[in-house]
Amino acid sequence: MPHTHRPTQLIDSSHSSEVSSPGHDTDAPLDADGVDRRNFLSCMAWVGTGLLWTISGGVPSSSRLGAQAPKKGELFFMQISDSHIGFDKAANNDVTATLRAAIDKINALKVQPAFLLHTGDITQLSKPSEFDTADQVLREARTGKTFYVPGEHDVSVDGGASYLQRYGKDAQKTRDGGGWYSFDHSGVHFMGLVNVLNLKAGGLGSLGAEQLEWIERDVKHLSSSTPIVVFAHVPLWSVYPAWGWGTDDGARALGYLKRFGSVTVLNGHIHQTMQKVEGNVAFHTALSTAFPQPRPGTAPSPGPMVVPAGQLADVLGVREVHYVPSNRHLAVVDHTLSGNSPDAAFAAGEAAARAHAPAAAAVAGAAGANDVSIDNFAFNPKIVTIAAGSKLTWRNRDDVPHRIQSTNNRFAPSQVLDTKATYSVSFPDGGEFPYFCSIHPVMQGKVVVTR
């Protein structure tokens, strides 16, 4: 699995850059979580509502929308991600409009992409009405086909049954859901993977043994010269495990692709763009069409980030990436929609999130003895002690949904808890009852019941 403290290229938000890894300070100190924060953040940049992907000579690259027409024999397609239709909080109270803006930008291209890839979290709460709205907007795209993979928000209510009914016609079906599939286009092999089902307490995204075996079988017949594009919701590499940004068994999946000369991995989930190249594999994450999230470690937790009024366009934009065959470097140019640098808006949003943390902690700390507050992607208190026969209530204060799940199935799981929703459980017997959020499994807590 790649390490975030040794990025292989720098991202420069103002001009093209071609800097290889030997130029980095590999002796920079690491944080307790093993991340070199300075070099880690240097390989990050924000882009906008869509990336235009082009494959020429078997090598995928991305470019600024409309900057260049595809050459004869090239395949190009669009990636969009994390639409979160149904979200209506302060970070963006009209996510349908911003998704439509992304589609309008694609439709404005003189030459249309061959297809769209949506890398998950189509909806906020997996509601039929949310899927309906997303479908309506995406059907406005002039390109003829959209391929999907689910995000955790698309499977949180029914284990992905509704998602599969709509989008899983050609996908693998399994007892636990499934949904993965592959297809070929213009000599390129695409693999849509699912790493948001059957998540374990304290874990990251997960592919599971059955899907891993399928990956091995799926590529066995391919020539090693075949370009591979993998797309999934949660990053396949460990971006920031403390926030759940990675996939537990991603390294094993990538192991089956070592013999291929060109492998590109496209993900969403973290609502910001990062690029990393490890050997034959290029990793890319995309920005949401709905709202930004803080950069790793710059705020108390992940989640929808509010930027100052009038600065939303500063954190939405487009990215131009060129592959240079002669030296295998990536040349990167970022363009915000406003033309302004994104730094001020990022810093302001992250500072506001940090400033909010003490007030949130005070509210959580003022909760009753038999209450657990959910705020900043954490249970507070993490360990709560109550008397046998008492009832415990969880209260969601986050702007995103959570779901309470007993680690060892000793009490019934909650429904998906949206903002301000509560869930209560009575504990008649003594003992310890560990639990976690089944949507965001890095969130863990424990109920200690005394007699």
C-alpha positions as a LaTeX table, in Angstrom:
\begin{tabular}{lrrr}
\hline
Residue & $x$ (\AA) & $y$ (\AA) & $z$ (\AA) \\
\hline
Met1 & 0.00 & 0.00 & 0.00 \\
Pro2 & 1.45 & 3.42 & $-0.91$ \\
His3 & 2.65 & 5.69 & 1.87 \\
Thr4 & 1.34 & 9.24 & 1.91 \\
His5 & 4.60 & 10.67 & 3.27 \\
Arg6 & 6.49 & 9.97 & 0.05 \\
Pro7 & 4.44 & 11.41 & $-2.78$ \\
Thr8 & 5.89 & 11.03 & $-6.24$ \\
Gln9 & 4.83 & 14.43 & $-7.53$ \\
Leu10 & 4.05 & 17.90 & $-6.29$ \\
Ile11 & 0.82 & 19.66 & $-7.15$ \\
Asp12 & 1.13 & 23.37 & $-7.92$ \\
Ser13 & $-2.20$ & 25.18 & $-8.00$ \\
Ser14 & $-0.87$ & 28.13 & $-9.99$ \\
His15 & 1.26 & 26.64 & $-12.75$ \\
Ser16 & 2.51 & 23.44 & $-14.33$ \\
Ser17 & 4.95 & 21.38 & $-12.31$ \\
Glu18 & 7.09 & 18.36 & $-13.08$ \\
Val19 & 8.77 & 17.38 & $-9.85$ \\
Ser20 & 9.76 & 13.81 & $-9.06$ \\
Ser21 & 10.08 & 12.20 & $-5.65$ \\
Pro22 & 13.87 & 12.67 & $-5.20$ \\
Gly23 & 13.15 & 16.38 & $-4.74$ \\
His24 & 11.22 & 15.73 & $-1.52$ \\
Asp25 & 12.55 & 15.95 & 1.97 \\
Thr26 & 12.36 & 12.31 & 2.94 \\
Asp27 & 13.77 & 13.09 & 6.38 \\
Ala28 & 10.84 & 15.29 & 7.34 \\
Pro29 & 9.37 & 14.35 & 10.76 \\
Leu30 & 6.29 & 12.17 & 10.83 \\
Asp31 & 3.18 & 12.69 & 12.92 \\
Ala32 & 2.10 & 10.01 & 15.38 \\
Asp33 & $-0.09$ & 8.48 & 12.69 \\
Gly34 & 2.90 & 8.00 & 10.39 \\
Val35 & 2.03 & 10.89 & 8.08 \\
Asp36 & 4.51 & 13.55 & 7.06 \\
Arg37 & 1.95 & 16.37 & 7.18 \\
Arg38 & 3.95 & 18.87 & 5.16 \\
Asn39 & 4.75 & 16.59 & 2.24 \\
Phe40 & 1.35 & 14.91 & 2.53 \\
Leu41 & $-0.50$ & 18.17 & 1.98 \\
Ser42 & 1.88 & 19.20 & $-0.80$ \\
Cys43 & 0.55 & 16.39 & $-2.99$ \\
Met44 & $-3.04$ & 17.58 & $-2.59$ \\
Ala45 & $-5.03$ & 20.07 & $-4.61$ \\
Trp46 & $-8.66$ & 20.92 & $-5.12$ \\
Val47 & $-10.45$ & 20.68 & $-8.44$ \\
Gly48 & $-13.96$ & 21.15 & $-9.61$ \\
Thr49 & $-17.06$ & 19.37 & $-10.67$ \\
Gly50 & $-15.56$ & 17.10 & $-13.31$ \\
Leu51 & $-12.31$ & 15.66 & $-14.61$ \\
Leu52 & $-11.91$ & 14.94 & $-18.31$ \\
Trp53 & $-10.02$ & 11.67 & $-18.68$ \\
Thr54 & $-8.20$ & 10.85 & $-21.92$ \\
Ile55 & $-6.48$ & 7.60 & $-22.85$ \\
Ser56 & $-3.96$ & 7.75 & $-25.68$ \\
Gly57 & $-1.46$ & 5.02 & $-26.37$ \\
Gly58 & $-2.71$ & 3.16 & $-23.29$ \\
Val59 & $-1.83$ & 5.98 & $-20.89$ \\
Pro60 & $-4.67$ & 7.74 & $-18.97$ \\
Ser61 & $-4.36$ & 11.44 & $-18.16$ \\
Ser62 & $-6.72$ & 14.26 & $-17.23$ \\
Ser63 & $-7.05$ & 17.78 & $-18.56$ \\
Arg64 & $-8.93$ & 21.05 & $-18.12$ \\
Leu65 & $-12.40$ & 20.86 & $-19.59$ \\
Gly66 & $-12.51$ & 22.12 & $-23.15$ \\
Ala67 & $-8.78$ & 22.81 & $-23.28$ \\
Gln68 & $-8.16$ & 20.35 & $-26.06$ \\
Ala69 & $-10.21$ & 18.26 & $-28.43$ \\
Pro70 & $-9.49$ & 14.52 & $-28.34$ \\
Lys71 & $-7.26$ & 13.27 & $-31.10$ \\
Lys72 & $-8.27$ & 10.49 & $-33.43$ \\
Gly73 & $-8.06$ & 7.14 & $-31.66$ \\
Glu74 & $-8.24$ & 8.61 & $-28.16$ \\
Leu75 & $-10.76$ & 7.58 & $-25.57$ \\
Phe76 & $-11.92$ & 10.24 & $-23.17$ \\
Phe77 & $-14.53$ & 10.12 & $-20.43$ \\
Met78 & $-15.70$ & 12.11 & $-17.42$ \\
Gln79 & $-15.56$ & 11.32 & $-13.72$ \\
Ile80 & $-17.98$ & 12.89 & $-11.26$ \\
Ser81 & $-18.43$ & 11.93 & $-7.63$ \\
Asp82 & $-20.24$ & 12.40 & $-4.33$ \\
Ser83 & $-23.40$ & 14.18 & $-5.50$ \\
His84 & $-25.15$ & 13.58 & $-2.14$ \\
Ile85 & $-28.58$ & 14.36 & $-3.54$ \\
Gly86 & $-30.80$ & 15.08 & $-0.53$ \\
Phe87 & $-28.14$ & 16.94 & 1.47 \\
Asp88 & $-29.44$ & 20.39 & 2.46 \\
Lys89 & $-27.15$ & 21.73 & 5.18 \\
Ala90 & $-25.04$ & 24.89 & 5.46 \\
Ala91 & $-22.16$ & 23.60 & 3.31 \\
Asn92 & $-24.48$ & 23.54 & 0.29 \\
Asn93 & $-28.25$ & 23.92 & 0.46 \\
Asp94 & $-28.82$ & 23.07 & $-3.21$ \\
Val95 & $-26.73$ & 20.07 & $-4.21$ \\
Thr96 & $-29.05$ & 19.35 & $-7.14$ \\
Ala97 & $-28.08$ & 22.70 & $-8.64$ \\
Thr98 & $-24.36$ & 22.00 & $-8.31$ \\
Leu99 & $-24.76$ & 18.55 & $-9.86$ \\
Arg100 & $-26.66$ & 20.15 & $-12.71$ \\
Ala101 & $-23.87$ & 22.72 & $-13.07$ \\
Ala102 & $-21.40$ & 19.86 & $-13.47$ \\
Ile103 & $-23.54$ & 18.27 & $-16.17$ \\
Asp104 & $-23.93$ & 21.63 & $-17.92$ \\
Lys105 & $-20.16$ & 21.99 & $-17.98$ \\
Ile106 & $-19.82$ & 18.57 & $-19.59$ \\
Asn107 & $-22.57$ & 19.31 & $-22.09$ \\
Ala108 & $-20.78$ & 22.49 & $-23.14$ \\
Leu109 & $-17.85$ & 20.49 & $-24.52$ \\
Lys110 & $-17.58$ & 20.60 & $-28.30$ \\
Val111 & $-16.89$ & 16.86 & $-28.38$ \\
Gln112 & $-18.76$ & 14.75 & $-25.85$ \\
Pro113 & $-17.06$ & 12.12 & $-23.69$ \\
Ala114 & $-17.70$ & 8.48 & $-24.47$ \\
Phe115 & $-19.34$ & 7.99 & $-21.04$ \\
Leu116 & $-19.47$ & 9.18 & $-17.44$ \\
Leu117 & $-18.14$ & 7.41 & $-14.35$ \\
His118 & $-19.88$ & 8.24 & $-11.09$ \\
Thr119 & $-17.74$ & 7.11 & $-8.17$ \\
Gly120 & $-20.44$ & 6.91 & $-5.53$ \\
Asp121 & $-22.50$ & 8.67 & $-2.88$ \\
Ile122 & $-25.09$ & 9.51 & $-5.48$ \\
Thr123 & $-27.53$ & 10.16 & $-2.63$ \\
Gln124 & $-27.42$ & 11.30 & 0.97 \\
Leu125 & $-29.86$ & 8.83 & 2.55 \\
Ser126 & $-30.56$ & 6.20 & $-0.14$ \\
Lys127 & $-34.14$ & 7.45 & $-0.53$ \\
Pro128 & $-36.02$ & 6.58 & $-3.75$ \\
Ser129 & $-36.76$ & 10.27 & $-4.28$ \\
Glu130 & $-33.07$ & 11.09 & $-4.04$ \\
Phe131 & $-32.14$ & 8.43 & $-6.59$ \\
Asp132 & $-34.96$ & 9.73 & $-8.82$ \\
Thr133 & $-33.61$ & 13.28 & $-8.71$ \\
Ala134 & $-30.05$ & 12.15 & $-9.42$ \\
Asp135 & $-31.25$ & 10.06 & $-12.36$ \\
Gln136 & $-33.20$ & 12.99 & $-13.77$ \\
Val137 & $-30.19$ & 15.33 & $-13.67$ \\
Leu138 & $-27.74$ & 12.75 & $-14.99$ \\
Arg139 & $-30.06$ & 11.98 & $-17.90$ \\
Glu140 & $-29.53$ & 15.57 & $-18.99$ \\
Ala141 & $-25.95$ & 14.68 & $-19.93$ \\
Arg142 & $-25.45$ & 14.59 & $-23.69$ \\
Thr143 & $-23.14$ & 11.62 & $-23.36$ \\
Gly144 & $-25.03$ & 8.37 & $-23.73$ \\
Lys145 & $-23.91$ & 6.19 & $-20.84$ \\
Thr146 & $-23.10$ & 6.48 & $-17.13$ \\
Phe147 & $-21.35$ & 3.77 & $-15.12$ \\
Tyr148 & $-21.76$ & 3.73 & $-11.34$ \\
Val149 & $-20.27$ & 2.32 & $-8.17$ \\
Pro150 & $-21.98$ & 2.88 & $-4.79$ \\
Gly151 & $-20.82$ & 4.97 & $-1.88$ \\
Glu152 & $-21.65$ & 4.21 & 1.73 \\
His153 & $-24.56$ & 6.66 & 1.62 \\
Asp154 & $-26.10$ & 4.69 & $-1.27$ \\
Val155 & $-26.22$ & 1.42 & 0.70 \\
Ser156 & $-26.78$ & 2.58 & 4.29 \\
Val157 & $-30.51$ & 1.83 & 4.51 \\
Asp158 & $-31.00$ & $-1.52$ & 2.78 \\
Gly159 & $-27.52$ & $-2.91$ & 2.21 \\
Gly160 & $-27.50$ & $-1.68$ & $-1.38$ \\
Ala161 & $-30.67$ & $-3.41$ & $-2.61$ \\
Ser162 & $-32.17$ & $-0.20$ & $-4.04$ \\
Tyr163 & $-28.88$ & 0.80 & $-5.63$ \\
Leu164 & $-28.45$ & $-2.62$ & $-7.27$ \\
Gln165 & $-32.01$ & $-2.59$ & $-8.55$ \\
Arg166 & $-31.32$ & 0.66 & $-10.38$ \\
Tyr167 & $-27.69$ & 0.34 & $-11.42$ \\
Gly168 & $-26.64$ & $-3.28$ & $-10.95$ \\
Lys169 & $-28.18$ & $-4.98$ & $-13.99$ \\
Asp170 & $-24.83$ & $-6.19$ & $-15.30$ \\
Ala171 & $-23.05$ & $-6.42$ & $-11.94$ \\
Gln172 & $-22.01$ & $-9.48$ & $-9.97$ \\
Lys173 & $-24.71$ & $-10.58$ & $-7.50$ \\
Thr174 & $-23.76$ & $-12.29$ & $-4.24$ \\
Arg175 & $-25.42$ & $-13.29$ & $-1.01$ \\
Asp176 & $-23.99$ & $-10.18$ & 0.65 \\
Gly177 & $-24.93$ & $-7.80$ & $-2.15$ \\
Gly178 & $-22.17$ & $-7.68$ & $-4.74$ \\
Gly179 & $-22.35$ & $-4.97$ & $-7.37$ \\
Trp180 & $-18.88$ & $-5.15$ & $-8.89$ \\
Tyr181 & $-18.36$ & $-5.54$ & $-12.63$ \\
Ser182 & $-16.00$ & $-4.89$ & $-15.52$ \\
Phe183 & $-16.24$ & $-3.79$ & $-19.13$ \\
Asp184 & $-13.95$ & $-3.05$ & $-22.05$ \\
His185 & $-13.91$ & 0.10 & $-24.13$ \\
Ser186 & $-11.46$ & 1.12 & $-26.87$ \\
Gly187 & $-8.87$ & $-1.41$ & $-25.71$ \\
Val188 & $-9.07$ & $-0.37$ & $-22.05$ \\
His189 & $-10.32$ & $-2.70$ & $-19.30$ \\
Phe190 & $-12.48$ & $-0.98$ & $-16.67$ \\
Met191 & $-13.25$ & $-2.51$ & $-13.25$ \\
Gly192 & $-16.00$ & $-1.06$ & $-11.04$ \\
Leu193 & $-15.38$ & $-2.21$ & $-7.47$ \\
Val194 & $-17.50$ & $-2.01$ & $-4.30$ \\
Asn195 & $-15.74$ & $-1.27$ & $-1.00$ \\
Val196 & $-18.61$ & 0.10 & 1.11 \\
Leu197 & $-20.48$ & $-3.08$ & 2.12 \\
Asn198 & $-20.11$ & $-5.25$ & 5.24 \\
Leu199 & $-17.79$ & $-2.79$ & 6.96 \\
Lys200 & $-16.24$ & $-3.89$ & 10.25 \\
Ala201 & $-15.85$ & $-1.96$ & 13.50 \\
Gly202 & $-12.72$ & 0.16 & 13.44 \\
Gly203 & $-12.02$ & $-0.73$ & 9.84 \\
Leu204 & $-11.74$ & 1.13 & 6.57 \\
Gly205 & $-13.37$ & 0.39 & 3.24 \\
Ser206 & $-13.45$ & $-3.31$ & 2.42 \\
Leu207 & $-13.59$ & $-5.36$ & $-0.78$ \\
Gly208 & $-13.95$ & $-8.77$ & 0.84 \\
Ala209 & $-12.64$ & $-12.21$ & $-0.12$ \\
Glu210 & $-15.28$ & $-12.95$ & $-2.76$ \\
Gln211 & $-14.63$ & $-9.73$ & $-4.68$ \\
Leu212 & $-10.86$ & $-10.18$ & $-4.42$ \\
Glu213 & $-11.14$ & $-13.64$ & $-5.96$ \\
Trp214 & $-13.27$ & $-12.17$ & $-8.73$ \\
Ile215 & $-10.63$ & $-9.50$ & $-9.44$ \\
Glu216 & $-7.98$ & $-12.20$ & $-9.84$ \\
Arg217 & $-10.16$ & $-14.15$ & $-12.26$ \\
Asp218 & $-11.29$ & $-11.08$ & $-14.16$ \\
Val219 & $-7.81$ & $-10.03$ & $-15.28$ \\
Lys220 & $-6.25$ & $-13.45$ & $-15.82$ \\
His221 & $-7.01$ & $-13.53$ & $-19.55$ \\
Leu222 & $-5.72$ & $-10.00$ & $-20.23$ \\
Ser223 & $-2.41$ & $-9.15$ & $-21.81$ \\
Ser224 & $-0.05$ & $-7.26$ & $-19.49$ \\
Ser225 & $-0.06$ & $-4.42$ & $-22.03$ \\
Thr226 & $-3.79$ & $-3.81$ & $-21.50$ \\
Pro227 & $-4.45$ & $-0.47$ & $-19.79$ \\
Ile228 & $-6.49$ & $-0.96$ & $-16.59$ \\
Val229 & $-8.82$ & 1.61 & $-15.01$ \\
Val230 & $-10.19$ & 0.75 & $-11.56$ \\
Phe231 & $-12.95$ & 2.89 & $-10.08$ \\
Ala232 & $-14.42$ & 2.58 & $-6.58$ \\
His233 & $-15.80$ & 4.95 & $-3.97$ \\
Val234 & $-13.36$ & 4.76 & $-1.05$ \\
Pro235 & $-9.68$ & 5.26 & $-1.98$ \\
Leu236 & $-7.87$ & 1.95 & $-2.44$ \\
Trp237 & $-4.78$ & 3.35 & $-0.74$ \\
Ser238 & $-4.42$ & 4.55 & 2.84 \\
Val239 & $-4.96$ & 8.28 & 2.43 \\
Tyr240 & $-5.77$ & 9.00 & 6.10 \\
Pro241 & $-6.87$ & 5.98 & 8.15 \\
Ala242 & $-7.76$ & 8.06 & 11.21 \\
Trp243 & $-10.69$ & 9.41 & 9.21 \\
Gly244 & $-11.51$ & 6.12 & 7.49 \\
Trp245 & $-9.96$ & 7.24 & 4.20 \\
Gly246 & $-8.58$ & 3.99 & 2.83 \\
Thr247 & $-9.41$ & 0.35 & 2.06 \\
Asp248 & $-8.25$ & $-2.44$ & 4.36 \\
Asp249 & $-7.61$ & $-4.97$ & 1.60 \\
Gly250 & $-6.78$ & $-2.55$ & $-1.21$ \\
Ala251 & $-3.16$ & $-3.71$ & $-1.36$ \\
Arg252 & $-4.23$ & $-7.26$ & $-2.15$ \\
Ala253 & $-6.46$ & $-6.06$ & $-4.97$ \\
Leu254 & $-3.63$ & $-4.01$ & $-6.44$ \\
Gly255 & $-1.34$ & $-7.03$ & $-6.14$ \\
Tyr256 & $-3.33$ & $-8.75$ & $-8.88$ \\
Leu257 & $-2.59$ & $-5.80$ & $-11.17$ \\
Lys258 & 1.20 & $-5.64$ & $-10.74$ \\
Arg259 & 1.95 & $-7.22$ & $-14.10$ \\
Phe260 & 0.09 & $-4.52$ & $-16.04$ \\
Gly261 & 2.06 & $-1.62$ & $-17.38$ \\
Ser262 & $-0.62$ & 1.03 & $-16.84$ \\
Val263 & $-3.09$ & 0.99 & $-13.94$ \\
Thr264 & $-5.19$ & 4.03 & $-13.03$ \\
Val265 & $-7.32$ & 4.07 & $-9.86$ \\
Leu266 & $-10.16$ & 6.61 & $-9.65$ \\
Asn267 & $-11.93$ & 7.20 & $-6.32$ \\
Gly268 & $-14.19$ & 9.68 & $-4.54$ \\
His269 & $-15.27$ & 9.72 & $-0.87$ \\
Ile270 & $-12.83$ & 12.32 & 0.46 \\
His271 & $-14.31$ & 15.26 & $-1.53$ \\
Gln272 & $-10.91$ & 16.57 & $-2.59$ \\
Thr273 & $-8.32$ & 15.63 & $-5.14$ \\
Met274 & $-5.06$ & 13.90 & $-4.50$ \\
Gln275 & $-2.67$ & 12.25 & $-6.92$ \\
Lys276 & $-0.01$ & 9.67 & $-6.25$ \\
Val277 & 2.03 & 7.40 & $-8.48$ \\
Glu278 & 3.48 & 4.14 & $-7.16$ \\
Gly279 & 5.27 & 2.09 & $-9.81$ \\
Asn280 & 2.71 & 1.19 & $-12.47$ \\
Val281 & $-0.26$ & 2.56 & $-10.51$ \\
Ala282 & $-1.56$ & 6.14 & $-10.60$ \\
Phe283 & $-4.07$ & 7.02 & $-7.86$ \\
His284 & $-6.56$ & 9.90 & $-8.20$ \\
Thr285 & $-9.37$ & 11.06 & $-5.94$ \\
Ala286 & $-12.05$ & 13.51 & $-7.09$ \\
Leu287 & $-13.92$ & 16.41 & $-5.59$ \\
Ser288 & $-17.58$ & 16.13 & $-4.74$ \\
Thr289 & $-20.22$ & 17.99 & $-6.71$ \\
Ala290 & $-21.91$ & 18.72 & $-3.36$ \\
Phe291 & $-19.52$ & 20.13 & $-0.73$ \\
Pro292 & $-15.85$ & 20.16 & 0.31 \\
Gln293 & $-14.29$ & 18.36 & 3.27 \\
Pro294 & $-11.27$ & 19.51 & 5.29 \\
Arg295 & $-7.83$ & 18.40 & 4.27 \\
Pro296 & $-6.53$ & 15.58 & 6.49 \\
Gly297 & $-5.53$ & 16.73 & 9.94 \\
Thr298 & $-6.54$ & 20.36 & 9.39 \\
Ala299 & $-9.83$ & 20.11 & 11.30 \\
Pro300 & $-11.14$ & 18.00 & 14.18 \\
Ser301 & $-12.94$ & 15.61 & 11.84 \\
Pro302 & $-14.06$ & 15.00 & 8.28 \\
Gly303 & $-17.49$ & 16.07 & 7.12 \\
Pro304 & $-19.20$ & 18.85 & 5.15 \\
Met305 & $-17.12$ & 22.02 & 5.38 \\
Val306 & $-18.66$ & 25.48 & 5.19 \\
Val307 & $-16.57$ & 28.09 & 3.40 \\
Pro308 & $-17.21$ & 31.84 & 3.69 \\
Ala309 & $-20.08$ & 33.33 & 1.72 \\
Gly310 & $-19.10$ & 34.04 & $-1.84$ \\
Gln311 & $-16.05$ & 31.78 & $-1.75$ \\
Leu312 & $-17.61$ & 28.49 & $-2.83$ \\
Ala313 & $-16.41$ & 29.09 & $-6.39$ \\
Asp314 & $-12.89$ & 29.39 & $-4.99$ \\
Val315 & $-12.90$ & 25.71 & $-3.99$ \\
Leu316 & $-14.57$ & 24.44 & $-7.17$ \\
Gly317 & $-12.59$ & 24.33 & $-10.34$ \\
Val318 & $-10.89$ & 22.13 & $-12.91$ \\
Arg319 & $-7.59$ & 20.33 & $-13.13$ \\
Glu320 & $-5.32$ & 19.86 & $-16.11$ \\
Val321 & $-2.92$ & 16.90 & $-15.96$ \\
His322 & $-0.48$ & 15.89 & $-18.70$ \\
Tyr323 & 1.43 & 12.65 & $-18.94$ \\
Val324 & 4.94 & 13.16 & $-20.28$ \\
Pro325 & 6.12 & 9.85 & $-21.82$ \\
Ser326 & 9.76 & 10.91 & $-21.97$ \\
Asn327 & 10.25 & 11.16 & $-18.22$ \\
Arg328 & 7.09 & 9.64 & $-16.69$ \\
His329 & 6.42 & 12.78 & $-14.65$ \\
Leu330 & 2.99 & 14.30 & $-14.16$ \\
Ala331 & 2.56 & 17.95 & $-15.14$ \\
Val332 & $-0.37$ & 19.43 & $-13.23$ \\
Val333 & $-2.29$ & 22.71 & $-13.57$ \\
Asp334 & $-5.30$ & 23.61 & $-11.41$ \\
His335 & $-7.87$ & 26.27 & $-12.32$ \\
Thr336 & $-10.58$ & 27.36 & $-9.88$ \\
Leu337 & $-13.95$ & 28.40 & $-11.27$ \\
Ser338 & $-13.50$ & 31.89 & $-9.83$ \\
Gly339 & $-9.90$ & 32.22 & $-10.96$ \\
Asn340 & $-8.88$ & 32.88 & $-7.33$ \\
Ser341 & $-6.50$ & 30.78 & $-5.31$ \\
Pro342 & $-8.35$ & 28.20 & $-3.19$ \\
Asp343 & $-5.98$ & 28.61 & $-0.24$ \\
Ala344 & $-7.89$ & 31.36 & 1.55 \\
Ala345 & $-11.24$ & 29.55 & 1.34 \\
Phe346 & $-9.69$ & 26.27 & 2.51 \\
Ala347 & $-7.94$ & 27.92 & 5.42 \\
Ala348 & $-11.08$ & 29.81 & 6.44 \\
Gly349 & $-13.28$ & 26.71 & 6.33 \\
Glu350 & $-10.79$ & 24.64 & 8.29 \\
Ala351 & $-10.26$ & 27.42 & 10.84 \\
Ala352 & $-14.01$ & 27.71 & 11.34 \\
Ala353 & $-14.24$ & 23.95 & 11.88 \\
Arg354 & $-11.49$ & 24.13 & 14.50 \\
Ala355 & $-13.14$ & 27.09 & 16.19 \\
His356 & $-16.45$ & 25.22 & 16.38 \\
Ala357 & $-14.86$ & 22.21 & 18.08 \\
Pro358 & $-14.80$ & 23.57 & 21.68 \\
Ala359 & $-18.46$ & 24.62 & 21.51 \\
Ala360 & $-19.43$ & 21.23 & 20.12 \\
Ala361 & $-17.45$ & 19.52 & 22.86 \\
Ala362 & $-19.20$ & 21.66 & 25.48 \\
Val363 & $-22.61$ & 20.68 & 24.12 \\
Ala364 & $-21.61$ & 17.04 & 24.07 \\
Gly365 & $-20.20$ & 17.31 & 27.58 \\
Ala366 & $-23.45$ & 18.78 & 28.84 \\
Ala367 & $-25.41$ & 15.73 & 27.72 \\
Gly368 & $-27.29$ & 13.78 & 30.34 \\
Ala369 & $-25.77$ & 10.80 & 32.13 \\
Asn370 & $-27.70$ & 8.41 & 29.87 \\
Asp371 & $-27.03$ & 10.28 & 26.62 \\
Val372 & $-24.34$ & 9.90 & 23.96 \\
Ser373 & $-23.78$ & 12.83 & 21.62 \\
Ile374 & $-22.60$ & 12.18 & 18.05 \\
Asp375 & $-20.55$ & 15.15 & 16.89 \\
Asn376 & $-17.45$ & 15.61 & 14.74 \\
Phe377 & $-17.60$ & 11.95 & 13.73 \\
Ala378 & $-17.19$ & 10.77 & 17.31 \\
Phe379 & $-19.29$ & 9.33 & 20.15 \\
Asn380 & $-19.12$ & 11.45 & 23.28 \\
Pro381 & $-18.54$ & 10.01 & 25.73 \\
Lys382 & $-16.80$ & 7.19 & 23.92 \\
Ile383 & $-17.33$ & 4.92 & 26.91 \\
Val384 & $-20.53$ & 5.47 & 28.86 \\
Thr385 & $-21.46$ & 3.72 & 32.11 \\
Ile386 & $-25.11$ & 3.22 & 33.05 \\
Ala387 & $-27.01$ & 1.13 & 35.57 \\
Ala388 & $-28.75$ & $-2.10$ & 34.54 \\
Gly389 & $-32.33$ & $-1.44$ & 33.55 \\
Ser390 & $-31.50$ & 2.03 & 32.21 \\
Lys391 & $-32.16$ & 3.40 & 28.75 \\
Leu392 & $-29.37$ & 5.00 & 26.70 \\
Thr393 & $-30.07$ & 7.58 & 23.97 \\
Trp394 & $-27.80$ & 8.56 & 21.07 \\
Arg395 & $-28.29$ & 12.04 & 19.53 \\
Asn396 & $-26.82$ & 12.87 & 16.13 \\
Arg397 & $-25.50$ & 16.44 & 16.01 \\
Asp398 & $-23.47$ & 15.94 & 12.82 \\
Asp399 & $-24.49$ & 17.17 & 9.37 \\
Val400 & $-24.17$ & 13.62 & 8.03 \\
Pro401 & $-26.08$ & 10.43 & 8.87 \\
His402 & $-24.81$ & 7.73 & 11.20 \\
Arg403 & $-26.07$ & 4.27 & 12.15 \\
Ile404 & $-25.51$ & 2.55 & 15.51 \\
Gln405 & $-24.46$ & $-1.10$ & 15.17 \\
Ser406 & $-23.60$ & $-3.50$ & 18.00 \\
Thr407 & $-20.17$ & $-5.00$ & 17.33 \\
Asn408 & $-21.25$ & $-8.43$ & 18.54 \\
Asn409 & $-24.98$ & $-8.11$ & 17.73 \\
Arg410 & $-26.04$ & $-7.85$ & 21.38 \\
Phe411 & $-28.61$ & $-5.12$ & 20.72 \\
Ala412 & $-30.64$ & $-4.10$ & 17.69 \\
Pro413 & $-29.11$ & $-1.64$ & 15.20 \\
Ser414 & $-30.62$ & 1.78 & 14.71 \\
Gln415 & $-32.15$ & 3.10 & 11.55 \\
Val416 & $-30.01$ & 5.62 & 9.68 \\
Leu417 & $-29.90$ & 8.67 & 11.96 \\
Asp418 & $-29.96$ & 11.97 & 10.10 \\
Thr419 & $-29.11$ & 15.25 & 11.81 \\
Lys420 & $-30.99$ & 15.72 & 15.14 \\
Ala421 & $-32.34$ & 12.16 & 15.06 \\
Thr422 & $-32.15$ & 10.01 & 18.20 \\
Tyr423 & $-32.00$ & 6.31 & 19.00 \\
Ser424 & $-32.64$ & 4.68 & 22.37 \\
Val425 & $-31.87$ & 1.20 & 23.73 \\
Ser426 & $-32.72$ & $-0.30$ & 27.12 \\
Phe427 & $-30.04$ & $-2.45$ & 28.77 \\
Pro428 & $-31.64$ & $-4.82$ & 31.33 \\
Asp429 & $-28.51$ & $-6.86$ & 32.00 \\
Gly430 & $-24.98$ & $-6.00$ & 33.07 \\
Gly431 & $-21.94$ & $-6.28$ & 30.84 \\
Glu432 & $-19.96$ & $-4.45$ & 28.16 \\
Phe433 & $-21.54$ & $-3.63$ & 24.82 \\
Pro434 & $-19.13$ & $-2.33$ & 22.17 \\
Tyr435 & $-20.65$ & $-0.67$ & 19.13 \\
Phe436 & $-19.69$ & 1.33 & 16.04 \\
Cys437 & $-21.17$ & 3.39 & 13.21 \\
Ser438 & $-21.82$ & 1.02 & 10.33 \\
Ile439 & $-21.60$ & 3.89 & 7.82 \\
His440 & $-18.36$ & 5.32 & 9.22 \\
Pro441 & $-16.80$ & 2.31 & 11.00 \\
Val442 & $-13.78$ & 4.15 & 12.41 \\
Met443 & $-16.30$ & 5.59 & 14.90 \\
Gln444 & $-16.43$ & 3.24 & 17.92 \\
Gly445 & $-17.89$ & 3.36 & 21.40 \\
Lys446 & $-18.79$ & 1.17 & 24.35 \\
Val447 & $-21.67$ & 0.89 & 26.80 \\
Val448 & $-20.74$ & $-0.45$ & 30.24 \\
Val449 & $-23.78$ & $-1.65$ & 32.18 \\
Thr450 & $-23.35$ & $-2.13$ & 35.93 \\
Arg451 & $-25.58$ & $-3.96$ & 38.38 \\
\hline
\end{tabular}
